[in-house]
Amino acid sequence: MGFLAKFIGGTGAAVLALGAMPLPAHARSAPVKDVTVACDPDALVTAIRTVNGIGAARLLLAPYCDYNYATANDPGDALPVITGDITLVGGPSTKIRRDPTAPGLFRVLEVASGATLHVQRISILGGRTTGLGGGILNAGTVVLDRTTLAGNRAGNGGAFANNADATATIFLSRLNANSTMGVGGGAIINSGTLTLSKSVLAGNSAPVNGGGLNTQATGVSHLINSTLDNNVSGSLGGGISNLGTTTLDRVLVTRNKGSAGGGISTGNTNVVIQNSTIRDNIPDNCNPLNTIPGCVD
């Protein structure tokens, strides 16, 4: 019978119709079948493990459902590490979260090198780790579409951490009320390639650099038609801290706060601003003063 009409266990059943034979390696670059996952955290764990083993699928999560995890199902992660090509589709009001009462620390999702994760219309909430990425740690390829990451906390990259050589695209999404305990990136720490489009980073915080976004030396961050608002750093770059390359195109950076560079702080000359507004940041808009073309205090 193979995987045809197989039922994934748990309190509710998830019907898996993935065909009788595993996909060959060359055919695993895109999701090929839809899998309906019941409103049951165990069913989602089993579905991810199954798809990891065969390559690619689209998991259709239940609307108005909390996939709630009180314990980790992989060391350090609520869900199994993504090693295949998986799309998680939710909505309306689909949530994946670490239980607020969970005694242990663990992030929500992790993507391995060479793997791909798409997330659509899902809230990722409450992850906790002393490492990277409280919501998502990415070493492969991630696309977030109409996704919310909120209330996550990490050593670095409160909501999202993008490793060197990793690629992330965040579209029509909101990252708010996330925080770090370490270097920074209250919402995002990026060491790879990041595109943030039509999205909002708001109310995130870090004790050191980059209350909203921290672009590391190996990182390239492209911000397009997005907003950074009310993010706070205990040091430089309330909105953005840059050590790599950061470009802003039609971006609003406002009401962020840091010790200097309330809007943007950079350690080099690799910040490019186009058709963007940086204003009303505390104590200044950009740091070092008058070194970022297009940013005026």
Protein Blocks (a to p, Z undefined) as FASTA:
>chain_A
ZZnopacedjbdcdddebjbdcdfklmmbcfbdcdddddfklmmmmmmmmmmnopacddd
dehiacddfbdfbehiabacdfbdcdddedehiacdddfklmbdcdfbdcdehiacddeh
iacehiacfbehjkbccfbbcddehiacehiacfbojlbccdehiacddehiacehiacf
blnojlbccfbdcddehiacehiacfkeojlbccdfkbccddehiadehiacfbehjlbc
cfbbcddehiacehiacfbhklbccfbfkbccehiacehiafbfbdcehiaghiaZZ
